[in-house]
């Protein structure tokens, strides 16, 4: 028994294949999905989704926030953006992560629109670097 998993971004379908397990970056923490999971609708944070196929190989996908629905062994992930880790240049992603961290450090502390944008850019850069196999 397996899951049918679809990851759909506005510009493409990033994943459409069966899987044995899925780990999602929900807004309340990591959520593991196995066959026969109870129905679920959850908001997703920017982070890394991991998919395990029938050969026990894991695939990392950087997600840029969205929603996931689980029902009848089908997982549908609708996101603002997504990228397979294998499609991301690790060195470029690590450099972008370092740049995003420097940009956040340069913004004065406190709540401001500039700080929120810098924090979101850091989360996106970290997700891409992690999906590529880099930063933890």
DRENMIVO-437595 format. One record per residue (C-alpha): residue in three letters; x, y, z. Coordinates in steps of 0.2 Angstrom, whole numbers, plus 5000, padded with zeros to 4 digits. Example, Ala and Ser with C-alpha at 12.3 -4.5 7.8 and 13.67 -1.06 7.14 Angstrom:
! DRENMIVO-437595
ALA506249785039/SER506849955036/
***
This chain:
! DRENMIVO-437595
UNK500050005000/UNK500750174995/UNK500250354995/UNK499950464979/UNK500850624981/UNK500750784971/UNK501650944974/UNK500951084964/UNK501651254963/UNK500951404952/UNK502151374938/UNK502351184938/UNK501951014946/UNK503550974955/UNK503150794961/UNK501750674955/UNK502250494960/UNK501850364973/UNK502750364989/UNK502850265005/UNK503150405017/UNK503050595017/UNK503650725030/UNK502950895029/UNK503551065036/UNK501851115044/UNK501751285053/UNK501651185070/UNK503151065066/UNK503550915056/UNK502150805051/UNK502450625045/UNK501150545033/UNK501050355030/UNK499750255021/UNK498050255030/UNK498350425038/UNK496850505045/UNK496150655034/UNK497150805037/UNK497150985031/UNK498751085037/UNK499551255033/UNK501351225027/UNK502851335032/UNK504351375022/UNK505451225024/UNK505951055017/UNK504750915012/UNK505450745012/UNK504750595001/UNK505250415003/UNK504850304988/UNK504650114986/UNK506550094985/UNK506750185002/UNK507650334993/UNK507250505000/UNK506950654990/UNK507050824997/UNK505950964990/UNK506051144996/UNK504351214999/UNK503951405000/UNK502351395011/UNK500651335006/UNK499351195011/UNK499351005011/UNK497750895011/UNK497850715015/UNK496350605011/UNK496150425005/UNK498050395004/UNK498250544993/UNK499350694998/UNK499050854988/UNK500250994992/UNK499851164985/UNK501251284988/UNK501851464983/UNK503451384976/UNK504351224976/UNK506051154970/UNK506750984971/UNK508350974980/UNK509250884965/UNK508851044955/UNK509651164967/UNK511551204965/UNK512151174983/UNK513551304982/UNK512451434975/UNK511151394989/UNK512451405003/UNK513051574996/UNK511251634995/UNK510951575013/UNK512551675019/UNK511951825010/UNK510251815018/UNK510951795035/UNK512051955033/UNK510552045026/UNK509551995041/UNK510952045053/UNK511052215045/UNK509252255049/UNK508952335066/UNK508052225079/UNK506252255082/UNK504752225072/UNK504752315055/UNK504252265038/UNK506052265032/UNK506552135046/UNK505052025042/UNK505552025023/UNK507351985028/UNK506751845040/UNK505651765026/UNK507151785013/UNK508251685026/UNK506951555028/UNK506851525009/UNK508751525007/UNK508851395022/UNK507551285014/UNK508451284997/UNK510151245005/UNK509451105016/UNK508551025001/UNK510151034991/UNK510950935005/UNK511851085014/UNK511451185029/UNK510451105043/
***
